[in-house]
């Protein structure tokens, strides 16, 4: 049977489930290679201070690295305690609700039965609901690998169960 997490349905063979940001941080280490300092079990405040130290400027690849303990790759138990984060924005008379799900690991996917690829620690997934100013559903964007890939579905084609939008999570790829 597929696992349903609030409004997301996972593949029956899924091994990697969501985590809260706090859970992931408690099981991580952040290394700042610009000054060779390490923060074990960082807090949100530690991450903010680190960003502030670098003037909130994006750094080069590998200058700050977060290592996630492999013991939490399977996700946080019980899954019912894991939050789905949300952001509300209003742009050009439209309301956008972005729902964000955090994973400590993204499993490999099979390429033509020849090779596995795509596995990596730390995975952030999301979907965005577009509403008009009267809060009528217009479209839903189901993301894949950030904002560039994914699929936008018109309201008339969105599936619902018990008044909730149906969201499926791809096996290992979320």
N, C-alpha and C positions, 0 to 999 in steps of 0.2 A: 504494500500500500504506500502511496506517496505520503510524505510528511507535510502537514500544513502548519506554517508558522504565521499566526495572525492572518495575513492575507496573501502569503506567498506559499506556493506549493512546490516542494522539492521532488526531484526524481527519486523513485523508490531505492535506487542504489547509491544515493548521495552519501558521502562520508564526511563532508566538511560543512559545518553549520555556522550560523552567525555568532558573534560575540559582542559584548558591550565595549565601548572605548576604554572604560575603566579596567575591565578584565584584561584586555589586551595590554594596556600599559603596565599593569601589575605583573605581567609575565613577559616583559620586554626590557631591553637595554638600548639606550640611545648613545651613540658615539659621535662626538663632534671632532672630526679630523682636522678642523682649522686650528684647534689648540690642544688636540689629543686628550680631551676630557670625556669621561664616560658617566652616564647617569643610569644607575640600576633602578628598575621599577619607577620610571618617571611618572610624574603627575601632569595633569593639564597645565598647572602653573609652571612646571619645569619646561614644558614645550613652549608656552607663551614667552617665558624668560629667554629661552634659546632663540626664538624668533626675534624678540626685541634686541638681543645682543647683536644680531646680524641685520638690524634695521628693517626687519620684515621683508628683506630682499631675497628673491630666489637664489640659491647657491648652485654651484656646479654639481653634476652627478657624482655621488659618492662622498661629498664633503660632510654630510650628516647622514648617518645610517642607523636605522632602527632594526635591531635583531629581535625576532619573536621566538619565544621558547617553543620548540617543536611539540612539546607535550600538550599545547592548547590548539594545535592545528585542527582537531576534530570539532572544535566549537565549545561553547559554554553550556553547561548543564545546570539546571534545567533550561531548556530553550525558551520557556515561557517567561523567564526573567530578563531576556535580552530585548533591549529597546529597538524600535525602528525610529531613527532620527528624522526630523522633518524641518523643512524651511519653507516659509511662505513669502512670495514676492508678488508685487503688482507691477506690471509693465504694459504700457499702451492699452489700458482699460481691460487687461486680462489678469486673472489670478493664476499663479503657478504654485502648486504644492509639490515639492520634491521630497520623496521618501528615500532615505539613505540606510543601507544595510551594510554592516561591517563584518568581514570575515578575517580570521587570522591566517587562512590559507586557501589558495585556489588550486585545486587538483589538476592533474594532467588530462588532456583530451587526446583521443586517438585520431591520427591522420592517416586515413586510408588503410588502416590495419598494419601500417609499416612503422610508424614512429609516434611517440608521445611527446606532447609539447604543451606550453602554456602554464605549467605549474610555477607558483611563486608564493612567498609569504605576503600577507597583507593584501586584502582585496576589498575595495569599496564599490558597491553596486548601488544603482538607484533607478527610480522611475519617476516621471513627472506628470502630474495631472494638470491639464489646462482647463480653467473655468472662465465663463464670462462674468461680468460684474454682478449678475443675479445668481451666481454660483451654479449655473447649468454646465454640465460637462460638455466640453468641446472636443478634446483629444487627450490621448495618453501617449507619452513617449517612454518606451521600454528600452533602457540603455543597455549597451553592450560595449565594454571597454571605454568608458568615458562618455563624453558628449557627442563625439563624431559618429560613432557606430550605434546602431540600434534601429528601432522601428517606431514610427508614429502611427497610431491607430485612431481613426475618427470615432467619435462617441457612438455612432450607430453600430460600429463593429466591435466595441468593447464588451467582453464577457463579464457577467456579474453572477455571483452566488450569494444569496442572503443579503443583498444590497451592497456587497463589496465587489470591487474590481478584482478579477481573477488574474494573478501574476504567477507565471511559471518560472522556475529557476532551472537553468540548464545544468545537466550533470557535470560536476566538478568545475564548471565555468561560471556558475551563478549568473 
